[in-house]
Amino acid sequence: MKKWLAAVVSLVLVVSFLISGCKKSAGKGEGKIKIGFILGTEQEERYQRDKKSFIETAESLDSNVIFLSSNNDELIQANAVDSILSQGVSVLVLQPVDSDNAGVFVDKAHAKGVKVIAYDRMINHPKLDFYAGQDSFAVGKMQANSAIEWMKKHGGIGKVMICSGQQGHSVAEAITSANIEVLKKAKVKIAAQQYHNAWGTDEALNTVENILVRTPDIKAILCNNSGMARGAIQAVEKAGKIGQIFISGADADRANIEYIIEGKQQQDVYKDEITLAATAAKLAISLSKGEQPKKLDKPTTYKSAKNIKTILTPVKSVTKENYKDVVIKAGPKYKL
């Protein structure tokens, strides 16, 4: 019964997303460059900023954006790709639900002469045209180093747990592997590390609650995103240990910045998604015109994809001392 209901919900969402995409593109700016933009999800607060910045940048450069979201569902994303490719786009900017399985979309787009930019998350395909994202490994190192520094100032090094996103997801794997590398190098004990399919707040809350019961001497919790950090905060608060355990996230959502100000969370990582989205939009327009961007990081090896041309926008640590400068004054500064 649950499987049947889930299938019906997915089908309804597919239809609604496709209708929405058609409405957005119909009768608007005929003759302009068309860019397809598909997010893996709009679940997190930050993705509203990604969407807004991308569309505003593209439209300011006289281009149209056909936008769809995938609700963290591969079936919905597959249908969204088909829909957008049928509407005459010249470039597809895609945040994959699954980095490995999304390779088929690159082949499908190339068969129609459409270039593909992997957005925020890598698509593991050797013929991917570009990757526009952040250095997720740097995010993980930043979190772990901040945790070590904080622990040294608050009673000494203790056990750490890691709340990872979806297993096999390029960003989750990169942040987690960087966390582990830094912690192991510093000989810090990792008490637990667990993946979360939905990257959700409630899922992380349950994980942290269970781990704190089994391992009450946890001293730091590193989360792959801000949503899971909020779950960790709830669990730590229930355990009466706010301020005693270092908590870090990544995305710097508004709620997390408020937690940092209140002292409930010690650090987050600002990925500057506003700049990332603006950069990806400019890159898509350049590619649609047959131009190469003026500024590029050297071709980068990222997981199983070899020599993918990559643009990485900055990541910055956010603390109570610097949040105004890092987050509030942030804007699209990275130029192509």
HURA-V385417 format. One record per backbone hydrogen bond with DSSP energy under -0.5 kcal/mol. NH is the residue of the N-H (numbers start at 0). CO is the residue of the C=O. E is the energy in kcal/mol with one decimal. If there is no record, write none. Layout:
((NH	CO	E) (NH	CO	E))
This chain:
((4	0	-2.5) (5	1	-2.5) (6	2	-2.1) (7	3	-2.1) (8	4	-2.6) (9	5	-2.4) (10	6	-2.2) (11	7	-2.5) (12	8	-2.4) (13	9	-2.5) (14	10	-2.4) (15	11	-2.5) (16	12	-2.7) (17	13	-2.4) (18	14	-2.5) (19	15	-2.3) (20	16	-2.5) (21	17	-2.1) (22	18	-2.3) (23	19	-2.0) (24	20	-1.3) (25	21	-1.8) (27	24	-1.2) (28	26	-0.5) (31	28	-2.0) (32	61	-0.7) (34	32	-0.5) (34	63	-2.8) (35	90	-2.7) (36	65	-2.6) (37	92	-2.7) (38	67	-1.9) (46	43	-1.2) (47	44	-1.6) (48	44	-0.7) (48	45	-0.7) (49	45	-2.0) (50	46	-2.2) (51	47	-2.2) (52	48	-2.6) (53	49	-2.5) (54	50	-2.4) (55	51	-2.5) (56	52	-2.2) (57	53	-2.5) (58	54	-2.7) (59	55	-1.8) (60	56	-0.8) (60	57	-0.8) (61	58	-1.5) (62	57	-1.6) (63	32	-3.3) (65	34	-2.7) (66	64	-0.7) (67	36	-2.0) (69	38	-1.3) (71	39	-3.1) (72	69	-2.0) (76	72	-2.3) (77	73	-2.5) (78	74	-2.1) (79	75	-2.3) (80	76	-2.6) (81	77	-2.0) (82	78	-2.4) (83	79	-2.5) (84	80	-2.7) (85	81	-1.3) (86	83	-1.6) (87	84	-0.8) (88	83	-0.7) (89	33	-2.5) (90	33	-0.9) (91	114	-3.0) (92	35	-3.4) (92	90	-0.5) (93	91	-0.6) (93	116	-2.7) (94	37	-2.9) (95	93	-0.8) (101	97	-1.7) (102	99	-1.4) (103	100	-1.2) (104	101	-1.4) (105	101	-0.8) (105	102	-0.6) (106	102	-1.4) (107	103	-2.1) (108	104	-2.5) (109	105	-2.7) (110	106	-1.9) (111	107	-0.5) (111	108	-1.3) (112	109	-1.7) (113	108	-2.7) (114	89	-1.6) (116	91	-2.7) (117	115	-0.5) (117	129	-2.7) (118	93	-2.8) (119	117	-0.5) (119	131	-3.1) (120	118	-2.3) (123	98	-2.4) (123	121	-0.6) (124	122	-1.9) (127	124	-1.8) (128	115	-0.9) (129	115	-1.4) (130	308	-2.1) (131	117	-2.8) (132	130	-0.6) (132	310	-2.4) (134	312	-0.6) (135	133	-1.5) (138	134	-1.4) (139	135	-2.0) (140	136	-2.1) (141	137	-2.3) (142	138	-2.2) (143	139	-2.3) (144	140	-2.7) (145	141	-2.0) (146	142	-2.3) (147	143	-2.3) (148	144	-2.3) (149	145	-2.5) (150	146	-2.7) (151	147	-2.1) (152	148	-1.1) (152	149	-0.5) (153	149	-0.7) (153	150	-0.9) (155	150	-2.4) (158	216	-0.8) (159	188	-2.3) (160	219	-2.4) (161	191	-2.4) (162	221	-3.0) (163	161	-0.8) (163	193	-2.8) (168	165	-1.9) (172	168	-2.9) (173	169	-2.1) (174	170	-2.7) (175	171	-2.4) (176	172	-2.4) (177	173	-2.0) (178	174	-2.5) (179	175	-2.6) (180	176	-2.4) (181	177	-2.4) (182	178	-2.4) (183	179	-2.8) (184	180	-2.1) (185	181	-1.7) (186	183	-1.3) (187	182	-3.2) (190	159	-2.3) (190	188	-0.8) (191	159	-1.0) (193	161	-2.2) (195	163	-0.6) (195	164	-1.9) (198	195	-1.0) (203	199	-1.9) (204	200	-2.4) (205	201	-2.3) (206	202	-2.1) (207	203	-3.0) (208	204	-2.4) (209	205	-2.2) (210	206	-2.5) (211	207	-2.7) (212	208	-1.4) (213	209	-1.8) (214	210	-3.7) (217	214	-1.1) (218	158	-3.3) (219	158	-1.3) (220	245	-3.2) (221	160	-2.6) (222	220	-0.5) (222	247	-2.1) (223	162	-2.5) (225	249	-1.5) (228	224	-1.4) (229	225	-1.9) (230	226	-1.4) (231	227	-2.3) (232	228	-2.4) (233	229	-2.0) (234	230	-2.1) (235	231	-2.7) (236	232	-2.6) (237	233	-2.2) (238	234	-1.6) (239	236	-1.5) (240	235	-2.6) (243	240	-2.2) (244	240	-0.8) (245	218	-2.4) (247	220	-2.2) (248	266	-1.0) (250	268	-2.7) (256	252	-2.0) (257	253	-2.2) (258	254	-1.9) (259	255	-2.3) (260	256	-2.3) (261	257	-2.1) (262	258	-1.0) (262	259	-0.6) (263	258	-2.3) (264	258	-1.2) (265	246	-1.2) (266	246	-1.7) (267	317	-1.8) (269	267	-0.5) (269	315	-3.1) (270	268	-0.6) (275	271	-2.2) (276	272	-2.8) (277	273	-2.0) (278	274	-2.8) (279	275	-2.6) (280	276	-2.3) (281	277	-2.2) (282	278	-2.5) (283	279	-2.5) (284	280	-2.1) (285	281	-2.3) (286	282	-2.5) (287	283	-2.1) (288	284	-1.2) (288	285	-0.5) (289	286	-1.4) (290	285	-2.9) (293	335	-1.8) (294	335	-0.6) (295	293	-0.5) (296	309	-1.3) (299	307	-2.3) (301	299	-0.6) (301	304	-1.9) (302	300	-0.5) (304	301	-1.9) (305	303	-0.5) (307	299	-1.6) (309	296	-0.5) (310	130	-2.6) (312	132	-2.3) (312	310	-0.5) (315	269	-2.3) (317	267	-3.3) (322	318	-1.4) (325	321	-2.4) (326	322	-2.3) (327	322	-1.3) (328	323	-1.4) (329	326	-1.3) (332	330	-1.2))
